Amino acid sequence: MDEAGARVLVAAAREAAANAHAPYSRFAVGAALLLTDGTVVPGCNFENASYGLSLCAETVAVAAANAAGRLRDVVAVAVVGGRITGAGLAGDAAVYPCGRCRQVLNEAADMGGRELVLFCASGDGTVLRRHTLSELLPHAFGPADLGVR
Ligand code: THU
């Protein structure tokens, strides 16, 4: 995917971040999955008053793709996050998926039989980094370890 395509996917992630339910951390994260046919599946973090039950944006997006029967069709992922301010998201550091989300993304990658491309952006829009999931989660534990395809 070229830089323009990456920016479109990051824009979708930023739009999703606007729906974050993050009254406790005040840190909004949006994710956008690009599927094989161009469909974009959004996700945003969904916190809970019982803090430990909170769900990350990437995990919400992957679960939504799965619910739509599209777990095997994910090709790229954009993530953006930052502190919630009156003027949008603040922060000049790219937001990367947490460890659990990397493992959840690996399930989609493995089921689809393809490497995932990740675009990680900062809340203020100044930083955009491209990675593969394998770079972020080397030697991943996956279905093959359980004898599954
Ligand atoms: N968060 C995500 O949504 N994705 C990540 O990969 C890292 C963290 C959320 C969880 C919590 O709602 C907030 O960011 C602060 O940790």
Residues whose N, C-alpha, C, O or C-beta is under 5 A from the ligand:
A	BS01	THU	S25 F27 V29 N45 E47 S54 L55 C56 A57 E58 Y96 P97 C98 C101
